Amino acid sequence: MAPEPSVPSLHAVQDRFVRRPKVQAPRSRADEASQMPMKCLESVIEAKCIRVVLIDDQQLFRTGIKSLIGNDNGIRVVGEAGDPTEALAAVKHEQPDVILLDHELHGEQGLDFLPGLLAAAENAKILILTETRDPELHRKAVRLGAKGLVSKDSSFAALAKAIERIHAGEVWLDRSMTAAVLDDLTRRKEAQKLDPEEAKIAELTVREREVITSVGEGLKNKQIGERLFISDVTVHHHLTSIYSKLDVSDRLELVIYAYRHGLVPIPR
């Protein structure tokens, strides 16, 4: 369905705010409440407003999205973040209904932090914001627990509709990707029946395999971060995701698992 001509695309919002940023004085809680649409204000009181945390590494893009969502009577941005550390803190504190997650954060795949976000807010639904139509990205997002993906070329109307749909328990996918995603999930279920451990290992990302290799070599988090050019916190997030995927409890169990399944060569 073609977007309404009067509704800007998410990219248009990004261009608008990046090119012509506006400096606004901080608003008090009273100011925010007075400018909140009446329907949404009533919904907040009745706990019916869809509460959203927005995670994107571009501040001005977040400002643009918040500005548009602020005009929607049923959706409210209750938190925002520009990196994984801020994101986990915001999600844990706000316990939102929906998390809007950019697929890339400061060069790192946002999808790698998806399991950690779900662990921090078990009832939240995650919607991925993406600039790519890569089929593997779509399949990976669904495998990791995302309930939908929205292109940044989409209109705000499409974004709002996607938020409402996944909040209602539905899945929001590009129609052209639906068949591919379902086929991939079916094949993985069959593979899991044949070899559960291979299915677990198949869920690991390239970066997670690099972390496992480094752990197998006896490196600490700081050393792993220096080798991979990522922060200690990011290393910790990767390990949390690895433990969950491989069903291990700690570093020692991970090393034993890695040796047993050939993820890391056994020292001679």
N, C-alpha and C positions, 0 to 999 in steps of 0.2 A: 504494500500500500504506500503511495507516495506521501511524503510529509507535507503538512500544511505549509503554504508559501510564507505565512507570517511568523512561523516558528523557526528560530535560528538553529543551526546544527551545533553540536558540541565543539567542533573545530572552530566555528565562527565565534562562539563564546570565548574560546581560548585566544583567538587572534584579537578580538575586541579588547579584552582585558590586558593582554600582553603589550599591545601597542599604545593603549591609552589608559595606563593605570591611574586610579584615583586614590588619593590619600584621604582616609576617613578618620575622624577622631574616634577614640574608643567609646563604645556605647555601654551604658549601664544596663543591668538586668531589667530595670524599669522601662528604659527606652526600647529594649528588645521586645518586651511583653506588649508595649503599646503599639508596636509596628507589626506584631504577629497577626495574621489573618484571624478573624474572630472564630471561624469554624475550626481552625487548627488549635487555637487557644482552648476552645471547648473540648477538642479531641484530646489534648494533652491532659486536661483534668480528668477525662474519662478513660485515659490510657488507650485511646484508639488511634492516635496519630502514629504514622509509620516513622520510627526513629532511625536516622541514618548516620553512620560514620563514614566520612569521605577520606580516602587515602590516595594521594597523588603527590608526586614530588615537585609539581609546579604550583606555587602559592597562588599565582594569579588565575590559573585555571580553576583551582578550588574556589576562589572568590567568585568567579563567574558562575560556576555551578550552584554555589550557595545562594547567589542572587536570584537565579531562576527558580530553584527549589523553594526559596522563601515566598514566592508568589503562588505556590501550589498549596491548596487548602488542606491536603491530607498527608503531606510529607514534611518532615522537619529535620534539618542537619543538626545533630546534637554534639558532634565532635568531628575533628579533622586531624590529619597527620601527614607528614611529608617523608617519613622514613620508617623502617620496620620497628625501631624502638618506640617511637612516638605512637605508632599504630597499635602495638600491643597494649600500651598503657591506656590509650583512649578507648579501645574496644573493651578492655577489662573493666574500666571505670564506668563506661556508659551502658554496657550490655545492650547494644542496639538491636533493632529488628533486622536491619539490612546493612551490609558493609559494601560500599562501592570501592573496589580495589583496582588501581592501575596495574596493568600486567608487567610494567617495568618501573622499578624504583632505584634511581641513582645507579643505573647499569646492572642492577641485580633483577632477576625475574621475580615479580611480585607473587607469582604462583608458588615460589619456594616457601613463602611465609604463610601460605593459605592454611595449612594444618595447624600452625600455631595460633592463628586468629580464631579458628573454629574451636580450639581448645580453650581459648580465653573467653569466648562467648558462645556456648554450646547451642543456644537457641537462634543465633543469628544466621541469616541467609546471605551468601556472598554473590555479588554481581560484578563481573570483570569488565573494566573499561579498557578497550584495546584499539590500537591503530593498525593492527595487522589482521589479515584474513587467513593466516596460516592454519591449515586444518589440524596440525599436530598441537598447536596451542589450544585450540578449542577442545580437543580430546583430552589433553592433559588437565585442563581446568576442570572438566567434568569429573575425571577420575579422582582428582584431589578434593572434590566436594563442592565446587562452585555450582550454583543453581542457574547461572545464565551468563551470557556475554553480550555486551553492547559496543558497537563500533563508535569511535569518536566522530565519525561522519554522520551519525544518526541525529535526528532532531531531538529537542528536549522532550517533546511529546512522547517519542518512542522510549526515552530513558525513564520518564515518569511511569509509563505503562509497564515497563519491565520491572521496575521497583514494586509496583502494586501486584503484579502477577507472581513474582517469586515470594513476596510476603504472604500471598494467599496459598502458597504451597505448590505452585506450578513451576515449570522450567522454561527459561527464555533463551532460545537459540536461533541463530540465523537459519532460515529454512533450508538453505543449501547444505548446511552442515549437519542437520539432524540425522540423516541416514548414515553418514560417515561415523558420527559419534556412537549411535546405537550399534552399528556393526562392530566398532572397536570394543565396546563394552561387552558385547556377546562373545567375541573371540577371547577376551581376557577371562571371562567367567569359565569358558571351556578349558583355557590353559591352567586356571587355578585348580580345576578338578583333577587335572593330570599331575601337576606338580606345584603345590602351594608355595614352596620356597622360591621357585623360579618366578612365580607371579609376584611375590613380594619384592624380589630383586629388580624386576622389570619396572617397578614404580619409582625407583631411585632416579634422580636427575643426574646430569653430568657433574654438576658442582658437588652434589652429595657423595658421589663416587670418589671425587678428588679428596673430600674431607675424610672419607673412610680410609683411603690410601695413606693419608698423612697420619691418622690415628694409629694405623697399623705399624707405622714407622716410629711410633713413640713420641710424636710431636704433641705439645700442649696447645691449648686454644690460641694463645698469643702467637706462637710459632706458625700455626696453621694459617692464621690471619695474615701474617707477614708474607708467607709463601703465596697465598692466593689473592693478596691485595684486598682483603676484606677486614672488617672490624671484628674484635673479639665477640661482640654481641651477635653479629651475623653468624659467626661460627657456632655459637651456642644455639641459635635458632635452627641451623642446619642439623646439628646433632639431635635436637628435640624431634625434628621431623624424621630423621633416620631411625631413632629408637622406636618411634611409633610405627613406621612402615615395616621394620624388620622384627618387631615384637621383642625387643631386647630392653633390659632395664638400665644398663649403665655402660661405661666405656669398656670394662673388662669383657662383658658379654658380647659387645659389638666386635671386639678384636677376635674373640673365639669364633663368632659367627663368620666373620670375614675370612679367617683362615680356613674354616671348614668348607665354605662355599666358593673358595677361589677368588674372592674379591681382593685379597691382598696375598702376595707370595709369602710362604712360611720362611722365616729367617733360617739360614744355614749356619 
